[in-house]
Amino acid sequence: MIFLSVIFNIWVAKISLFDFREILEENARSEEAVNALAAESKIFEQYMRGYAEISEEELDLVMQRTEKAIDSLSFDYRLLGGERYAQTWSIYNAYGVYRESRDALLELKKCGGEDIGLLYEVYEMQEYLQQYARNLLIETLDAGNILYRKRIPGIVRVPFIIILVGILLFGMMLKLVEILNRDIVLPVLQLVKASKRIAANDFSVADVEVENKDEIGELAGAFNKMKYATQEYILILEEKRKTLDLLHREELERLEMEKQLEAMQLDLLKSQINPHFLFNTLNVIGGMANLESAETTEKMIMSLSSLFRYNLKTSEREVILDWELTVVQDYIYLQQMRFGSRIRFSIDCPADRKQAIVPAFTFQPLVENAVIHGLSSKEEGGRVLIRVWKEEKMLYITVTDTGVGMTKAELAELKARLHAKDDKRRGIGIGNIYRRIYAMYENGQMDIFSKKNVGTVVRIIIPYLEI
């Protein structure tokens, strides 16, 4: 339709614009040549006779106009035909001879001379040029009239052709609309309707049936496959979501159980009393009651009471550093009453004891391990050193003993028990501390260093916190 419309419009434009434009342009060029030659002849004659109102500039302008008019004449033989072509060349050649004579005469006049014979020759040439130009104008007008008369029947038929072509194009358009509506619009509307129902999570919509075997048909088939695939994928996601919800609930239950277990283990640690230590301590207290005055016995009883009181009544996860150090001093005092001068104990604490916060029940189990497992089996005894200091934003705690120490294999086994999830393998005392350090602090650390017959060092690193 577009191609036919373009061809038809070009044909109409050719008749109404190009053909008639050529006729008018040829007429205008021929008429301009006649007028320019006439004007130049008149001005030239007045100038040569010495009329004061005619200047050289005015003469130059009319001569330039004539030359431009002659140069603009068409020399297309196909367009002009034989007679007009010959007439045009006659004008062009005659104007060349005329221009040389005219310019020579004007140059002679500027020098003060004159040539009457040459002057009349120029006048005669002007007459011939004007006659040639008039003849060319007449022939051009005749040729234009002939061409116009040839085009008249076609021009008269143009409105009827336009109406006929319009009816034909309109019928073709209606047919195309019908084809587009049947093969494209209706299938697309079915796809849109089905898509809206699927977007509303309704996958019960029927398949989009399209009889076309073109791209629309392939699109409808792909849509139907996508519908079934999406429905299956949503069902899978729903099952996965239910499974994840179940796993999440189980994980929450497991975390709650671990939390309760941690509280129970902490309570167990608080209530744990070594029967052997309690028996030996009571024997010492009884022996001292017979050998000494009640002052020493009272001090031992007060230390033991303070130790029991701290273990049984402290429920916070973190306490002030000074409390922990005071309790461990009471514990060491009782052990010194038991082992005598074999146990030496010292505390080096540059950190602020009244402000720093540490995990509850940390020092006493570590010192107890140092005394029982490190120093008690060593005949000459040894020393226990507690160091607490602040370095940048971290609090460093070390418990060092000069006891029997451990071999590399024993140390590796101990670390393996600490990393184990089984508390029975890990041990309640040091294992509980190890687990709490890593549970309470994101960047907390606990390391053990030991060498056989040299001693053991337990190092704890936690964030420095204040009350």
Summary of the structure (lengths in Angstrom):
residues: 467
radius of gyration: 61.1
end to end distance: 89.8
largest distance: 176.2
contacts: 1312
relative contact order: 0.05
helix: 72%
strand: 10%
